[in-house]
Amino acid sequence: MKKNIIISMLFLASILFTTTQIISNPTGAPQAAAGAPAEGGATCSSIGGCHVGTPTAVSNVITTDIPAAGYTAGLTYNITVSVTGSGMKGFMVSPQNSSGAYLGTLISGSGSKITNTKYITHSTDKSSSPAVWTFQWKAPSAGTGDVTFYGAFAITRYTTQKQVLTVNEKNSTGIMEANGVTSFNIFPNPVVNNLNITFNLNEKSDVKINIISIDGKNAYELYKNNLSSGNQELKLDVNDVRPGIYLLQMQVNDNRSFEKIMIN
């Protein structure tokens, strides 16, 4: 009889111990676990301690108001996480590149918080279905390229999901297109000798072109004063510019646009 009691107590203790090892976090994920490159693709369920079960890949939990043409450098966009299902829910999201570098700036909203520098997670879990959190993301500087949002989502302790959402960088800014320029094109790219820029001016404008190296130095400059409205074409002789990757800055009056170019 005494032996049976001891065995039963040990069994109950093992259950209690196991249960305490699977602890969901109603005030936010305590560690980096968005399934992003920075943490080696780990999610809370894959590293243990918070949730169990293999995450299911989904495609509609993270949504944004970033245009289909891509994000514009320096602008701020709304990001929404919407998790459906029965039970308490939470999330973690991080914008990174394939090397794990944090891209842009996350801005927390109601019910969310920034954690571990480059992650956003729930500060309050939710039972509603869908459970919705909205926060913001300020796009990185021009020339950054594609940005991928990695997300992990929990529905109680036992159901987890993950999503990978990639957004492109827009080649020319909407600010430029709305204030003086349409049909802004650069070719060829990569370029060897001459770079052509074609555009359409809505009104008479001053146009300035700069080619800027990755360390911020000005490698080329061209200024055209009082160009007439209508179709324009500029030809840039880049034979004296060292081969490499550059940012081309086009300024029309007080509005700027950027595009990454390669000179061979």
C-alpha positions in Angstrom: 0.0 0.0 0.0 2.8 2.4 1.0 4.6 1.5 -2.2 1.5 2.3 -4.3 1.1 5.7 -2.6 4.8 6.6 -3.3 4.4 5.6 -7.0 1.2 7.7 -7.3 2.9 10.7 -5.7 5.8 10.4 -8.1 3.5 10.2 -11.0 1.6 13.2 -9.9 4.8 15.1 -9.3 6.0 14.3 -12.8 2.7 15.6 -14.3 3.0 18.8 -12.3 6.7 19.2 -13.3 5.8 18.7 -17.0 2.9 21.1 -16.8 5.1 23.8 -15.3 7.5 23.4 -18.2 4.8 24.2 -20.8 3.9 27.7 -19.8 2.1 30.1 -22.1 2.9 33.8 -21.6 -0.2 36.1 -21.4 2.0 39.3 -21.3 4.3 38.5 -24.3 6.8 36.0 -25.6 9.8 36.1 -23.2 12.4 35.2 -25.8 13.1 35.7 -29.5 11.1 33.0 -31.2 9.5 34.4 -34.4 10.9 31.8 -36.7 13.3 34.4 -38.1 17.0 34.0 -39.2 18.3 35.9 -36.1 17.2 33.0 -33.9 17.9 30.3 -36.3 14.3 29.9 -37.4 13.2 28.9 -33.9 9.6 29.3 -32.7 8.4 29.0 -29.1 7.1 25.5 -29.8 10.3 24.4 -31.5 12.6 25.5 -28.6 10.2 24.3 -25.9 9.2 25.8 -22.6 6.2 27.8 -23.8 4.1 25.8 -26.3 4.0 22.3 -27.8 3.2 21.1 -31.3 4.7 21.7 -34.7 3.8 25.1 -36.1 1.5 25.2 -39.1 2.4 27.5 -41.9 -0.2 30.1 -42.7 -0.5 33.0 -45.1 -3.1 35.4 -43.9 -2.3 36.2 -40.3 0.0 39.2 -41.0 -1.4 41.8 -43.3 -0.2 45.3 -44.1 -1.2 48.5 -46.0 2.1 48.5 -47.9 1.2 49.0 -51.6 1.7 46.1 -54.1 4.4 48.2 -55.7 6.4 48.1 -52.5 7.4 50.2 -49.5 8.8 53.7 -49.8 11.9 54.4 -47.7 11.2 56.3 -44.5 7.4 56.1 -44.6 5.4 54.5 -41.8 2.9 51.6 -42.5 0.3 49.8 -40.5 0.8 46.1 -39.7 -2.1 43.9 -38.5 -1.9 40.5 -36.9 -5.2 38.6 -36.8 -5.3 35.1 -35.1 -8.4 33.0 -35.2 -9.3 30.0 -33.1 -10.6 29.0 -29.7 -8.7 30.0 -26.5 -6.1 32.6 -25.5 -3.8 33.9 -28.3 -0.5 35.7 -28.6 2.1 36.5 -31.3 5.6 37.6 -32.1 6.8 39.3 -35.3 10.2 40.6 -36.6 11.2 42.3 -39.9 14.6 40.9 -41.0 16.7 40.0 -44.0 18.0 36.5 -44.7 21.1 37.3 -42.5 19.0 38.2 -39.5 19.6 42.0 -39.7 16.7 44.0 -38.2 15.2 46.2 -41.0 13.1 49.3 -40.4 11.6 50.3 -37.0 8.7 48.7 -35.2 6.3 50.9 -33.3 4.1 49.2 -30.8 0.3 49.7 -30.6 -2.5 48.9 -28.2 -1.9 45.5 -26.6 1.6 45.0 -28.0 5.2 45.8 -26.9 8.8 45.8 -28.3 11.0 43.1 -26.8 14.6 41.9 -27.4 15.2 45.1 -29.5 13.9 43.8 -32.9 10.7 41.9 -32.0 7.1 42.9 -31.3 4.9 40.7 -29.2 1.6 40.9 -27.4 1.5 42.7 -24.0 -2.0 41.3 -23.4 -3.2 38.0 -24.7 -6.7 37.8 -26.2 -9.5 35.3 -26.3 -11.6 36.8 -29.1 -11.7 35.2 -32.5 -10.2 36.8 -34.4 -7.7 38.3 -31.9 -6.4 41.4 -33.6 -3.3 43.5 -32.9 -2.3 46.5 -35.0 1.1 48.2 -34.8 3.3 50.2 -37.1 6.6 49.8 -39.0 8.7 52.6 -40.3 10.4 51.5 -43.6 14.3 51.5 -43.7 16.5 53.8 -45.8 16.5 53.7 -49.6 18.5 50.8 -51.1 17.7 48.3 -48.3 15.8 46.0 -50.7 13.3 43.3 -49.7 12.2 43.0 -46.1 10.7 39.8 -44.7 8.3 39.8 -41.7 8.6 36.6 -39.7 5.7 35.8 -37.4 4.9 33.1 -34.9 1.4 32.8 -33.4 0.0 30.8 -30.4 -3.5 29.6 -29.8 -3.5 28.2 -26.3 -0.4 26.2 -25.4 -1.0 23.5 -27.9 -1.6 25.1 -31.3 1.0 27.3 -33.0 1.3 28.8 -36.4 4.0 30.7 -38.4 4.1 33.0 -41.4 6.7 34.6 -43.7 5.7 37.7 -45.5 8.1 39.5 -47.8 7.6 43.1 -49.1 9.6 44.8 -51.8 11.1 48.2 -51.9 9.5 50.5 -54.4 12.1 51.7 -57.0 10.8 55.3 -57.1 8.8 57.1 -54.4 5.1 57.9 -54.5 6.1 61.4 -53.2 8.0 62.0 -56.4 5.2 60.7 -58.6 2.7 62.9 -56.9 4.8 66.1 -56.9 6.4 66.7 -60.3 7.5 63.4 -61.9 5.8 60.5 -63.6 7.3 57.6 -65.6 10.7 57.6 -63.9 13.0 55.0 -65.5 16.7 54.2 -65.4 18.5 52.0 -67.9 20.6 50.0 -68.4 21.1 48.7 -64.9 23.8 47.4 -64.4 25.5 50.1 -66.5 29.0 50.2 -68.1 29.4 53.6 -69.9 26.2 55.7 -70.1 23.2 55.7 -67.8 19.9 56.9 -69.3 17.2 58.5 -67.2 13.8 59.2 -68.7 10.9 60.9 -66.9 7.9 63.1 -67.4 7.7 66.5 -65.6 4.3 67.8 -64.7 5.7 71.4 -64.6 8.8 73.4 -65.2 11.3 72.1 -62.6 14.9 72.1 -61.4 16.4 68.6 -61.5 19.5 67.4 -59.7 21.1 63.9 -60.1 23.6 62.5 -57.6 25.3 59.1 -57.6 26.2 58.2 -54.0 28.5 55.4 -52.9 27.6 53.0 -50.1 29.8 55.0 -47.6 27.8 58.2 -48.4 30.3 59.9 -50.7 29.1 61.8 -53.8 30.6 60.0 -56.9 28.7 62.0 -59.6 26.5 65.1 -59.8 24.4 66.6 -62.6 22.2 69.7 -62.3 19.6 70.9 -64.8 17.8 74.2 -64.2 14.3 75.0 -65.3 13.6 71.9 -67.4 10.3 72.2 -69.3 7.3 70.1 -68.5 6.8 67.0 -70.5 9.1 64.0 -71.5 12.7 64.4 -70.6 15.8 62.2 -71.0 19.2 62.6 -69.4 22.3 60.7 -70.3 25.0 60.3 -67.6 28.6 59.4 -68.6 29.7 57.2 -65.7 33.0 56.1 -67.2 34.9 57.9 -64.4 32.9 56.3 -61.6 34.5 53.3 -60.0 32.6 49.9 -60.4 30.3 49.1 -57.5 26.9 49.4 -56.1 25.5 53.0 -55.7 22.4 54.9 -54.8 21.1 57.2 -57.5 19.3 60.2 -56.0 17.0 62.2 -58.3 15.8 65.5 -56.9 13.0 67.4 -58.6 12.5 70.8 -56.9 12.3 69.7 -53.2 11.3 66.1 -53.7 13.8 63.2 -53.8 13.7 59.7 -55.1 16.3 56.9 -54.9 17.2 53.8 -56.9 20.0 51.3 -56.5 22.3 51.0 -59.5 25.3 48.9 -60.3 28.2 50.2 -62.3 30.5 47.6 -64.0 
